[in-house]
């Protein structure tokens, strides 16, 4: 009898979890229920090389009084990207009603799931560690929006944001902008987010790419 009750409890919890996941997937893509004047705490994922250049160009044209405070996240071995983000933020100035400067940006680093050249076997442990780190970081930051454009670093963060939606901790809207370098095929990060419906908004910069992935939104070249 006890075993039967245990099975009933497990089945009930599993059913509730599945229903919750389906509900989150159904709601994914709907706009945040916020006033157009209300600021959105934004987590911005940076990647080495071109990913950071593209992302900072995108950030530069955002309404800075709408998307703040901003938190920039890069891989633990990527100091250059955060340095570039700091330079961008230092060019901005924010003042309160009493004329004092206020901090509008944070800079954090996250462990990589897999380093270049690392074996797939050893990457199992580093991926688990990176996922746990992403869960902790996302819980601490609790952004309203996650903005990313393709680096592998964004996957653990996006998964963490999706899990927080499922358990009801916080609804974090995931916005993905595919790199301009991707003309006909999505990057691996983009493909994972697209196939598993993790992104609330998915943008591409080439019309032929949108034809191959009909649920993506074509926005033209942002560079």
C-alpha positions in Angstrom: 0.0 0.0 0.0 2.8 2.4 0.9 4.5 1.7 -2.5 1.3 2.4 -4.3 0.9 5.8 -2.5 4.5 6.6 -3.3 3.9 5.9 -7.0 0.7 8.0 -6.9 2.7 10.9 -5.4 5.5 10.6 -8.0 3.0 10.4 -10.9 1.1 13.4 -9.6 4.2 15.5 -9.3 5.5 14.4 -12.7 2.1 15.3 -14.2 2.2 18.8 -12.6 5.7 19.3 -13.8 4.9 18.4 -17.3 1.8 20.6 -17.3 3.9 23.5 -15.9 6.5 23.0 -18.6 3.8 23.0 -21.3 2.3 26.2 -19.8 5.7 27.9 -19.9 6.3 26.9 -23.5 2.9 28.1 -24.4 3.6 31.5 -22.8 7.1 31.8 -24.2 7.2 34.6 -26.7 4.5 36.7 -25.1 5.5 40.2 -24.0 6.4 41.0 -20.4 3.4 42.4 -18.5 5.1 45.7 -17.6 4.5 49.4 -18.1 6.4 50.8 -21.1 8.0 53.2 -18.7 9.2 50.5 -16.2 12.9 49.6 -16.3 13.9 46.1 -17.2 16.9 44.6 -15.4 18.9 43.2 -18.3 21.5 40.4 -18.3 23.8 40.7 -21.3 25.9 37.7 -22.4 29.2 38.5 -24.1 31.4 36.1 -26.1 34.9 36.4 -27.4 35.7 38.1 -30.7 32.9 39.1 -33.0 30.1 38.2 -30.6 31.1 40.9 -28.1 31.6 43.5 -30.9 28.1 42.8 -32.2 26.5 42.7 -28.8 28.0 46.0 -27.7 26.9 47.6 -31.0 23.4 46.4 -30.1 23.6 47.6 -26.5 24.7 51.0 -27.7 21.4 51.7 -29.5 19.2 50.4 -26.7 17.1 52.9 -24.7 19.5 53.0 -21.7 16.9 54.3 -19.3 14.6 51.4 -20.2 17.1 48.5 -20.1 18.8 49.0 -16.8 20.4 48.1 -14.5 22.6 46.1 -16.9 24.7 43.1 -15.9 27.3 41.9 -18.4 28.4 38.3 -18.2 31.4 36.7 -19.9 33.4 33.5 -19.7 35.9 33.3 -16.8 38.7 33.3 -19.3 37.4 36.2 -21.3 38.6 39.4 -19.7 38.7 41.4 -22.9 35.0 41.4 -23.4 34.2 42.7 -20.0 36.9 45.4 -20.4 35.2 46.6 -23.6 31.8 46.6 -21.8 33.3 48.7 -19.1 34.6 51.2 -21.6 31.1 51.4 -23.1 29.4 51.9 -19.8 31.9 54.6 -18.7 30.8 56.7 -21.6 27.3 56.8 -20.1 26.3 58.9 -17.2 23.3 58.4 -15.0 22.1 60.9 -12.4 19.5 60.7 -9.7 17.1 63.5 -8.7 19.6 64.8 -6.3 22.3 64.9 -8.9 24.4 61.9 -7.7 25.9 59.4 -10.0 24.4 55.9 -9.7 25.8 52.5 -10.7 23.9 51.2 -13.8 26.1 48.2 -14.7 27.6 45.1 -13.2 30.3 42.8 -14.6 30.5 39.1 -13.8 32.2 36.0 -15.1 30.9 32.5 -15.6 32.7 29.2 -16.0 32.7 27.7 -19.5 31.0 24.4 -20.2 33.8 23.4 -22.5 37.2 25.0 -23.3 38.6 24.9 -26.8 40.3 21.5 -27.4 38.8 20.0 -24.2 37.7 16.3 -24.6 34.0 15.6 -24.5 34.4 13.1 -21.6 36.0 15.7 -19.3 33.6 18.3 -20.5 30.7 16.4 -18.8 31.9 17.5 -15.3 32.7 21.1 -16.4 29.3 21.4 -18.1 27.5 20.3 -14.8 29.6 22.8 -12.9 28.9 25.6 -15.4 25.2 24.8 -15.1 25.2 25.0 -11.3 27.2 28.3 -11.6 24.7 29.7 -14.1 21.8 28.7 -11.8 23.4 30.5 -8.8 24.3 33.6 -10.9 20.9 33.9 -12.5 19.2 33.5 -9.1 21.5 36.3 -7.6 20.9 38.7 -10.6 17.2 37.8 -11.2 17.0 39.7 -14.5 13.8 40.6 -16.3 15.5 39.9 -19.6 18.4 37.9 -20.9 20.0 39.2 -24.1 22.4 37.0 -26.0 23.7 36.5 -29.6 25.4 33.1 -29.9 28.3 32.4 -27.6 28.2 29.0 -26.0 28.3 30.8 -22.6 24.7 31.8 -23.1 23.3 28.2 -23.1 23.6 27.5 -19.3 22.3 30.9 -18.5 19.3 30.5 -20.8 18.5 27.1 -19.4 18.7 28.5 -15.9 16.3 31.3 -16.9 13.9 28.8 -18.4 14.1 26.6 -15.2 13.3 29.6 -13.0 10.2 30.2 -15.2 9.1 26.6 -14.7 9.5 26.6 -10.9 7.9 30.1 -10.7 10.8 31.9 -9.1 10.9 34.7 -11.8 9.8 35.1 -15.4 12.9 36.0 -17.3 12.3 36.9 -21.0 15.1 35.4 -23.2 15.9 37.5 -26.3 18.3 35.9 -28.8 19.8 37.8 -31.8 21.7 35.5 -34.2 25.1 36.7 -35.3 25.4 38.5 -38.6 28.0 35.9 -39.6 25.2 33.3 -39.8 23.7 33.7 -43.2 22.2 30.3 -44.0 22.5 28.2 -40.9 22.0 28.9 -37.2 24.9 28.6 -34.8 24.8 25.7 -32.4 23.6 27.9 -29.6 20.9 29.4 -31.8 19.8 26.0 -33.0 19.5 24.7 -29.5 17.4 27.7 -28.3 15.3 27.5 -31.4 14.6 23.8 -31.4 13.8 23.6 -27.7 11.7 26.8 -27.8 13.7 28.4 -25.0 13.9 31.9 -26.5 10.9 34.3 -26.1 12.1 36.3 -29.1 14.4 35.0 -31.7 15.9 37.4 -34.3 18.0 36.8 -37.4 19.8 39.3 -39.6 19.4 37.7 -43.0 16.2 37.0 -44.9 17.3 33.6 -46.2 18.0 32.5 -42.7 14.4 33.4 -41.7 13.1 31.4 -44.6 14.8 28.3 -43.2 13.6 29.0 -39.6 10.0 30.3 -39.9 9.6 31.1 -36.2 12.5 33.5 -36.3 12.0 37.2 -36.8 14.0 39.0 -39.6 15.2 42.4 -38.4 17.8 43.3 -41.0 21.4 43.9 -40.4 22.0 45.4 -37.0 25.8 46.1 -37.5 
